[in-house]
Amino acid sequence: MSKKVVTLGEIMLRLSTPDFKRFVQADTFDITYGGGEANVAAALCNYGLNGTFVSKVPDNPVGQSAINHLRRYGVDTQFIVRGGDRLGIYFLETGASMRASQVVYDRSGASISTVDIEEFDFDKIFEGAVWFHTTGITPALSNKAAALTEAALKAAKAKGITTSIDLNYRKKLWTKEKAREVMTRLCQYVDVCIGNEEDADTTLGFKAKDTDVTKGELDLDGFKDVFKQMKEKFGFKFIASSLRESHSASDNGWSALVYDGNEFYHTKKYNVRIVDRVGSGDSFASGLIYGLVSGMPMAEAAEFGVAASALKHTIPGDLNHATLSEVKELIKGDGSGRVQR
């Protein structure tokens, strides 16, 4: 039996402009589905685990299409509740070179924001699970979604299941003040905290010294300082951050830093030429979770997460379709991109 990992969050319909077009130029959109926690569940299935996704979608053909999309990649969707008015939508314009990508949300009133805790049976959902993962996006959707996230974390902790959260601050969804209040409450039930330097500052109030993400420069000492503060306050078992050096919308440096309370580990850095960066943080989180669930030491799990997410940057769509063998080959050092015959 493969190990079961449960994730909870929103799945959305993604409409993206083809061929790097701007919104004003496009007369068609490419359709796919995605969302932080759904992306993690799909990637874990891809690596051979049992990824179980919990959500609420409308009882209509669009909601069904989102479910079918996940099923196609092996995700267990039996605990997705049907109801509410609509599936959230987001529009993506993919940037290039010095032009940044743009996202426009159309997700208010989505089914997931109208959830009631009574709609979910956490005893059944967590039966046989070894890990539970969610993100800071879900509690930002509504007070009801925040209450559901808290109930899920508490239920998982009560069962001795390892819990993780990706801080994922979205300024279009809530204020810094509200984020700090809610996320500080949620993080008391979290074992593994994942998030970049901006997220740690905006959602929990921890600031890295001398790091300016817009300049593409990293100061690891600033991160270490933040990780120590986070460990002290919340007692996380592991803290991890992907490290993105943004040279342009097309070229980024990509690595990660992890901390277990004793040691810091900075992974190998990949220079990635970006095809689609949406979901890259989720692919790091799923790679790290896969590594830890599979019994890898922290450093190995971090290298797996970074290699997996470096590959994700080359794949269109929200989901990471990089295979286990491709990730392992990249870790071993084959990043040549030569044709495999």
FENUR-V77897 format. One record per helix or strand. SS is the DSSP state (H for helix, E for strand). FROM is the first residue (numbers start at 1). TO is the last residue. If there is no record, write none. Layout:
SS&FROM&TO / SS&FROM&TO
//
This chain:
E&4&8 / E&12&17 / H&18&20 / E&29&34 / H&36&46 / E&50&54 / E&56&57 / H&61&72 / E&76&76 / E&81&82 / E&89&93 / E&96&96 / E&99&99 / E&102&106 / H&111&114 / H&117&119 / H&122&125 / E&129&135 / H&138&141 / H&143&158 / E&162&166 / H&176&189 / E&192&194 / H&197&204 / H&213&215 / H&220&234 / E&238&246 / E&251&259 / E&264&266 / E&270&273 / H&280&293 / H&298&312 / H&324&332
//
